Amino acid sequence: MKKRSFFERLSGSIPTADDFDSYDEEFVQQPAPRRMQVSAQAAPQTFEHQEEPVSEGQLPVDVYQTPNEIVIRCFTAGVRPDEMNVSISRDMVVIEGSREEREQVAAGDYFNQELFWGTFARTILLPQEVDVDAASATSKDGLLTLVLPKLDKARQTKLRIKAG
């Protein structure tokens, strides 16, 4: 029997036979496919090894609730209100827009490019139904805030029956 190595003695492991596993010979590691997805949450990219970006970015959002409302906040710096579209249904909000670059810069002139330019969209499924007609949207200093009043399903209304 051969002498156990220091690591084998320390860890208590049992040495295996010197034979290799035939699976290792059959396994051929495939290189991972290279993908680049542009989103507002993507890591900073430089132009050295970029592939063609996906044409639509995703908008990061904060969604929270108060006792009577659901509030959605997102940064839309550089986007005018007329360049955005907000659609609200009872259980879903869709925010779409476009951020256009004001000046054209040649790709070779960039040292680093992290800002997203182009169209973006975000669909948010709401945890509770909201009153679409009472919803409001404000934009200040590049922060879009949507305030969506919750529907009170427990509220009951008595109807008067007309004789007739």
C-alpha positions in Angstrom: 0.0 0.0 0.0 1.3 3.4 -0.9 1.8 6.1 1.6 -1.1 8.6 1.9 -0.5 12.2 1.1 -0.7 15.0 3.7 -4.0 16.2 2.2 -5.5 12.7 2.3 -4.4 12.3 5.9 -5.7 15.8 6.8 -9.1 15.5 5.1 -9.6 11.8 5.8 -10.2 11.1 2.2 -9.5 7.7 0.7 -7.3 7.5 -2.3 -8.9 6.1 -5.4 -7.3 3.9 -8.0 -5.1 5.6 -10.6 -7.5 4.5 -13.3 -9.2 7.5 -15.0 -13.0 7.7 -15.3 -14.0 6.9 -18.9 -16.6 9.7 -18.7 -13.8 12.2 -18.7 -12.6 11.0 -22.1 -16.1 11.2 -23.6 -16.9 14.6 -22.2 -16.0 17.4 -24.6 -16.5 20.8 -23.2 -18.4 23.1 -25.5 -17.6 26.8 -25.3 -20.5 28.8 -23.9 -22.4 30.8 -26.6 -21.5 34.5 -26.5 -24.5 36.7 -26.0 -24.9 40.3 -25.2 -28.1 41.7 -23.9 -28.5 45.4 -23.4 -30.5 46.4 -20.4 -30.5 49.1 -17.8 -29.2 46.5 -15.4 -26.4 45.2 -17.6 -22.8 45.4 -16.5 -20.7 48.2 -18.1 -19.5 47.3 -21.5 -16.7 48.6 -23.7 -16.4 48.5 -27.4 -13.4 46.1 -27.6 -15.4 42.8 -27.8 -19.0 43.9 -28.3 -21.4 42.0 -30.4 -24.5 43.5 -32.0 -26.7 44.6 -29.1 -30.4 43.6 -28.6 -32.5 46.5 -29.8 -34.6 47.0 -26.7 -33.5 47.7 -23.1 -35.3 46.9 -19.9 -36.2 49.6 -17.4 -35.3 48.9 -13.7 -38.1 49.7 -11.4 -39.0 49.9 -7.7 -42.5 48.7 -6.8 -43.8 49.1 -3.3 -47.1 49.5 -1.5 -48.7 51.8 1.1 -51.9 50.9 2.9 -54.0 52.4 0.0 -51.7 52.5 -3.0 -49.2 50.7 -5.1 -46.3 53.0 -6.2 -43.9 52.3 -9.1 -40.8 54.4 -9.5 -38.2 54.3 -12.3 -35.4 56.5 -13.6 -36.2 58.0 -17.0 -33.4 60.6 -17.2 -33.0 62.0 -20.7 -36.5 61.0 -21.8 -39.1 63.6 -22.4 -42.7 62.8 -21.2 -43.9 62.9 -24.9 -41.3 60.1 -25.6 -42.9 57.7 -23.1 -46.1 55.7 -23.1 -47.6 54.3 -19.9 -50.5 51.8 -20.2 -52.3 50.7 -17.1 -54.9 47.9 -16.6 -56.3 46.6 -13.4 -53.5 44.1 -12.9 -50.6 45.3 -15.1 -48.5 48.4 -16.1 -46.5 48.7 -19.2 -43.9 51.5 -19.5 -42.4 52.1 -22.9 -40.2 54.8 -24.3 -37.2 55.9 -26.2 -34.0 57.7 -25.2 -32.3 59.2 -28.2 -28.7 60.3 -28.2 -28.5 64.0 -28.8 -25.1 64.0 -30.6 -23.5 61.3 -32.7 -20.1 60.0 -31.6 -18.1 57.5 -33.6 -17.7 54.1 -31.9 -13.9 54.4 -32.1 -13.9 57.6 -30.1 -15.5 56.1 -27.0 -13.2 54.9 -24.2 -16.2 53.5 -22.3 -20.0 53.5 -23.1 -22.4 52.5 -20.3 -25.5 54.7 -21.1 -28.4 53.0 -22.8 -29.7 54.7 -25.9 -32.7 53.5 -27.9 -36.1 52.0 -27.0 -36.9 50.5 -23.6 -39.9 48.7 -22.2 -41.0 47.2 -18.9 -44.1 45.2 -18.0 -45.0 45.0 -14.3 -47.6 42.6 -13.1 -49.3 44.1 -10.1 -49.8 42.1 -6.9 -53.3 43.5 -6.5 -56.0 45.1 -8.7 -55.8 48.9 -8.9 -58.3 51.7 -9.8 -57.1 52.7 -13.3 -59.2 55.9 -13.5 -57.7 57.3 -10.3 -54.1 56.5 -11.2 -51.5 59.3 -11.5 -48.1 59.8 -13.0 -45.5 62.5 -12.3 -41.9 63.0 -13.5 -39.4 65.1 -11.6 -35.7 65.3 -12.0 -35.7 62.1 -14.2 -37.7 60.0 -11.8 -41.1 58.7 -13.0 -43.5 58.0 -10.2 -46.8 56.1 -10.8 -49.3 56.1 -8.0 -52.0 53.4 -8.4 -54.9 53.4 -5.8 -55.7 49.8 -4.7 -59.2 48.5 -5.3 -60.9 47.5 -2.1 -62.5 44.2 -2.8 -63.9 43.9 0.8 -65.9 47.1 0.4 -69.6 46.4 0.0 -72.3 48.6 -1.3 -76.0 48.3 -0.6 -78.3 48.6 -3.6 -81.8 49.9 -3.4 -84.3 47.8 -5.2 -86.8 49.8 -7.2 -90.3 48.4 -7.4 -91.6 48.4 -10.7 
